[in-house]
Amino acid sequence: MGVKVVKTEEAIGKRLAYDTTLVTKERSQVLYEKGTLITDVHVNNLKDSGVYYVYVYEEGGEDLYYEWEISDSVCKKVIDERFFEYRVAKQGAALIYSKVPGIVNS
């Protein structure tokens, strides 16, 4: 169970495991979000956008964490909230701050 890479046309009926992004000279945007159930229409749009392979969930893999969602859970497990606080940043990063002067220099 987990995630696998398949040809876009083989993804029909499966759920995307990652966002797919459309990048042009004018803009960058999410074409389809993680979890989208792929149909024929999606396949045509993906191929027109140059996406010929996608990551999809294998059966039962939908409970996996997306890389950008995991930082909150990891921080809760690794820091002692008596001494540190954290803020989840963009793209899976987290910023950890000391509540006590002298533990961590900034």
ChimeraX commands (.cxc) that place a marker at each C-alpha (Angstrom):
marker #1 position 0.00,0.00,0.00 radius 0.5
marker #1 position 1.12,3.53,-0.62 radius 0.5
marker #1 position 1.76,5.67,-3.65 radius 0.5
marker #1 position 2.86,4.69,-7.14 radius 0.5
marker #1 position 3.64,6.40,-10.44 radius 0.5
marker #1 position 1.43,5.47,-13.39 radius 0.5
marker #1 position 0.87,6.72,-16.91 radius 0.5
marker #1 position -1.78,9.41,-16.87 radius 0.5
marker #1 position -4.25,7.32,-18.90 radius 0.5
marker #1 position -3.85,4.45,-16.40 radius 0.5
marker #1 position -4.88,6.74,-13.54 radius 0.5
marker #1 position -8.58,6.81,-14.46 radius 0.5
marker #1 position -10.61,5.85,-11.38 radius 0.5
marker #1 position -7.68,6.46,-8.99 radius 0.5
marker #1 position -7.01,9.39,-6.66 radius 0.5
marker #1 position -4.09,11.78,-7.11 radius 0.5
marker #1 position -1.53,11.49,-4.34 radius 0.5
marker #1 position 0.00,14.94,-5.02 radius 0.5
marker #1 position -1.14,18.23,-6.48 radius 0.5
marker #1 position -0.40,18.62,-10.17 radius 0.5
marker #1 position 0.81,22.06,-11.18 radius 0.5
marker #1 position 0.37,23.97,-14.41 radius 0.5
marker #1 position 3.26,26.33,-15.13 radius 0.5
marker #1 position 3.17,28.84,-17.99 radius 0.5
marker #1 position 5.06,32.06,-18.71 radius 0.5
marker #1 position 2.20,34.03,-17.20 radius 0.5
marker #1 position 1.44,32.01,-14.08 radius 0.5
marker #1 position 1.82,28.93,-11.94 radius 0.5
marker #1 position -1.26,27.26,-10.50 radius 0.5
marker #1 position -2.55,23.98,-9.16 radius 0.5
marker #1 position -4.21,22.10,-12.01 radius 0.5
marker #1 position -5.69,19.33,-9.83 radius 0.5
marker #1 position -5.42,18.92,-6.09 radius 0.5
marker #1 position -4.35,15.86,-4.18 radius 0.5
marker #1 position -7.28,13.49,-3.79 radius 0.5
marker #1 position -8.90,14.33,-7.13 radius 0.5
marker #1 position -10.57,11.25,-8.63 radius 0.5
marker #1 position -9.18,11.03,-12.18 radius 0.5
marker #1 position -11.62,10.86,-15.12 radius 0.5
marker #1 position -11.18,10.94,-18.91 radius 0.5
marker #1 position -11.53,14.73,-18.84 radius 0.5
marker #1 position -8.71,15.02,-16.29 radius 0.5
marker #1 position -6.47,12.80,-18.42 radius 0.5
marker #1 position -6.94,15.04,-21.46 radius 0.5
marker #1 position -6.27,18.21,-19.45 radius 0.5
marker #1 position -3.19,16.68,-17.81 radius 0.5
marker #1 position -1.74,15.55,-21.13 radius 0.5
marker #1 position -2.48,18.94,-22.73 radius 0.5
marker #1 position -0.48,20.43,-19.84 radius 0.5
marker #1 position 2.48,18.10,-20.42 radius 0.5
marker #1 position 1.75,15.73,-17.54 radius 0.5
marker #1 position 2.18,12.17,-18.80 radius 0.5
marker #1 position 2.76,10.42,-15.45 radius 0.5
marker #1 position 1.06,11.03,-12.11 radius 0.5
marker #1 position 1.39,9.77,-8.56 radius 0.5
marker #1 position -1.73,7.96,-7.40 radius 0.5
marker #1 position -2.71,6.20,-4.21 radius 0.5
marker #1 position -2.66,2.45,-4.25 radius 0.5
marker #1 position -5.77,0.91,-2.76 radius 0.5
marker #1 position -5.94,1.73,0.94 radius 0.5
marker #1 position -3.17,4.33,0.73 radius 0.5
marker #1 position -5.41,7.38,1.18 radius 0.5
marker #1 position -4.52,7.60,4.86 radius 0.5
marker #1 position -0.90,8.52,4.10 radius 0.5
marker #1 position 0.31,11.99,5.05 radius 0.5
marker #1 position 1.11,14.45,2.31 radius 0.5
marker #1 position 4.57,15.95,2.75 radius 0.5
marker #1 position 3.13,19.41,3.44 radius 0.5
marker #1 position 0.74,18.10,6.09 radius 0.5
marker #1 position 3.24,16.20,8.22 radius 0.5
marker #1 position 5.19,19.06,9.85 radius 0.5
marker #1 position 2.51,19.80,12.47 radius 0.5
marker #1 position 2.43,16.17,13.63 radius 0.5
marker #1 position 6.22,15.88,13.72 radius 0.5
marker #1 position 6.61,19.08,15.74 radius 0.5
marker #1 position 4.08,17.91,18.31 radius 0.5
marker #1 position 6.10,14.73,18.80 radius 0.5
marker #1 position 9.62,16.16,18.93 radius 0.5
marker #1 position 9.41,19.43,20.85 radius 0.5
marker #1 position 8.77,20.03,24.53 radius 0.5
marker #1 position 6.06,22.69,24.49 radius 0.5
marker #1 position 7.21,23.96,27.89 radius 0.5
marker #1 position 10.36,25.31,26.22 radius 0.5
marker #1 position 9.54,25.65,22.53 radius 0.5
marker #1 position 6.77,26.76,20.23 radius 0.5
marker #1 position 6.43,26.22,16.51 radius 0.5
marker #1 position 4.71,27.62,13.48 radius 0.5
marker #1 position 4.00,25.60,10.39 radius 0.5
marker #1 position 5.45,27.36,7.35 radius 0.5
marker #1 position 5.06,26.72,3.62 radius 0.5
marker #1 position 5.78,23.48,1.80 radius 0.5
marker #1 position 6.19,21.22,4.80 radius 0.5
marker #1 position 8.60,23.40,6.76 radius 0.5
marker #1 position 8.14,24.32,10.40 radius 0.5
marker #1 position 9.76,27.13,12.37 radius 0.5
marker #1 position 10.68,26.27,15.97 radius 0.5
marker #1 position 11.22,29.05,18.50 radius 0.5
marker #1 position 12.58,28.95,22.03 radius 0.5
marker #1 position 10.34,30.28,24.81 radius 0.5
marker #1 position 13.36,30.44,27.12 radius 0.5
marker #1 position 16.20,32.88,26.39 radius 0.5
marker #1 position 19.55,31.17,25.92 radius 0.5
marker #1 position 18.34,27.78,24.68 radius 0.5
marker #1 position 18.50,28.72,21.03 radius 0.5
marker #1 position 20.28,31.76,19.64 radius 0.5
marker #1 position 18.61,33.51,16.75 radius 0.5
marker link #1:1,2 radius 0.2
marker link #1:2,3 radius 0.2
marker link #1:3,4 radius 0.2
marker link #1:4,5 radius 0.2
marker link #1:5,6 radius 0.2
marker link #1:6,7 radius 0.2
marker link #1:7,8 radius 0.2
marker link #1:8,9 radius 0.2
marker link #1:9,10 radius 0.2
marker link #1:10,11 radius 0.2
marker link #1:11,12 radius 0.2
marker link #1:12,13 radius 0.2
marker link #1:13,14 radius 0.2
marker link #1:14,15 radius 0.2
marker link #1:15,16 radius 0.2
marker link #1:16,17 radius 0.2
marker link #1:17,18 radius 0.2
marker link #1:18,19 radius 0.2
marker link #1:19,20 radius 0.2
marker link #1:20,21 radius 0.2
marker link #1:21,22 radius 0.2
marker link #1:22,23 radius 0.2
marker link #1:23,24 radius 0.2
marker link #1:24,25 radius 0.2
marker link #1:25,26 radius 0.2
marker link #1:26,27 radius 0.2
marker link #1:27,28 radius 0.2
marker link #1:28,29 radius 0.2
marker link #1:29,30 radius 0.2
marker link #1:30,31 radius 0.2
marker link #1:31,32 radius 0.2
marker link #1:32,33 radius 0.2
marker link #1:33,34 radius 0.2
marker link #1:34,35 radius 0.2
marker link #1:35,36 radius 0.2
marker link #1:36,37 radius 0.2
marker link #1:37,38 radius 0.2
marker link #1:38,39 radius 0.2
marker link #1:39,40 radius 0.2
marker link #1:40,41 radius 0.2
marker link #1:41,42 radius 0.2
marker link #1:42,43 radius 0.2
marker link #1:43,44 radius 0.2
marker link #1:44,45 radius 0.2
marker link #1:45,46 radius 0.2
marker link #1:46,47 radius 0.2
marker link #1:47,48 radius 0.2
marker link #1:48,49 radius 0.2
marker link #1:49,50 radius 0.2
marker link #1:50,51 radius 0.2
marker link #1:51,52 radius 0.2
marker link #1:52,53 radius 0.2
marker link #1:53,54 radius 0.2
marker link #1:54,55 radius 0.2
marker link #1:55,56 radius 0.2
marker link #1:56,57 radius 0.2
marker link #1:57,58 radius 0.2
marker link #1:58,59 radius 0.2
marker link #1:59,60 radius 0.2
marker link #1:60,61 radius 0.2
marker link #1:61,62 radius 0.2
marker link #1:62,63 radius 0.2
marker link #1:63,64 radius 0.2
marker link #1:64,65 radius 0.2
marker link #1:65,66 radius 0.2
marker link #1:66,67 radius 0.2
marker link #1:67,68 radius 0.2
marker link #1:68,69 radius 0.2
marker link #1:69,70 radius 0.2
marker link #1:70,71 radius 0.2
marker link #1:71,72 radius 0.2
marker link #1:72,73 radius 0.2
marker link #1:73,74 radius 0.2
marker link #1:74,75 radius 0.2
marker link #1:75,76 radius 0.2
marker link #1:76,77 radius 0.2
marker link #1:77,78 radius 0.2
marker link #1:78,79 radius 0.2
marker link #1:79,80 radius 0.2
marker link #1:80,81 radius 0.2
marker link #1:81,82 radius 0.2
marker link #1:82,83 radius 0.2
marker link #1:83,84 radius 0.2
marker link #1:84,85 radius 0.2
marker link #1:85,86 radius 0.2
marker link #1:86,87 radius 0.2
marker link #1:87,88 radius 0.2
marker link #1:88,89 radius 0.2
marker link #1:89,90 radius 0.2
marker link #1:90,91 radius 0.2
marker link #1:91,92 radius 0.2
marker link #1:92,93 radius 0.2
marker link #1:93,94 radius 0.2
marker link #1:94,95 radius 0.2
marker link #1:95,96 radius 0.2
marker link #1:96,97 radius 0.2
marker link #1:97,98 radius 0.2
marker link #1:98,99 radius 0.2
marker link #1:99,100 radius 0.2
marker link #1:100,101 radius 0.2
marker link #1:101,102 radius 0.2
marker link #1:102,103 radius 0.2
marker link #1:103,104 radius 0.2
marker link #1:104,105 radius 0.2
marker link #1:105,106 radius 0.2
view
